[in-house]
């Protein structure tokens, strides 16, 4: 967290989905909901593949009220 941004990262050992487009085609809507919220507040979502085996990290950034990145 900074004066203008909150970043949240969640990692797991499942390699899928590897992109937001792929996530949109899955049953769950959780990631899509979080991405929509992030965009509403000027933030973004990215999915990073694990560098040391299976898995991924999802990073969500939210711009705090009154903040600029």
N, C-alpha and C positions, 0 to 999 in steps of 0.2 A: 504494500500500500504506500502511495505517495500522497502529496497534497492534492493531486488531481486525478489519481487513478487507483482502482482496486483491481488486482489481478488474482485470479483463483486458478489453481492447477490441480487436476485429478489424474492419477496414473492407474493403469491396470495391466494385466498380463495378456488380455485378449487383443489380437492384432486387428480386429475389425470393430467399427468401420475405420477406414483409413482416410476418409474425406468427409466433408459436410454433405456433399451430394449423395454419397453412399449412405450416410446416416439418415438422410431424408427418406430413403427407400426402405428402411427397417421398420419393424413394428413399433418400437418405442418412440415417443415424441418428446422425451425429456431433453435431449440435446438440441432439437429444433426449437423448443420453447426457450431454452437458455440463450441460444443464438439470436432469436427474435428480441429477447429482452436486452441483450448486449447491444444490438444495433439500435434499438429504441433510445438507449442512453449514450449513443455515440461510441460504443465499444466494438469489440470483435471477438471471434472465436477462431482458434486454430488447432489442428490435430497434428501432433508430432509423433513420428514413429520412434520406438525405442531404439537407441543406438547399441544396446547390448543384449538383443534377443527379441522374443515376441513381446508384444504389448505396445502401448501408446500413452501419450500424455495429452489431455485436452486442457488448453489454456484459454480462459475467458477473461477479457479485460473490460471493465466498466469505467466510463468517465464519471467522476463524481460531480454533483451539482456545483456549478460555478467554476469547474476546472477545465483546463485545456491540456491536451497531451503535449 
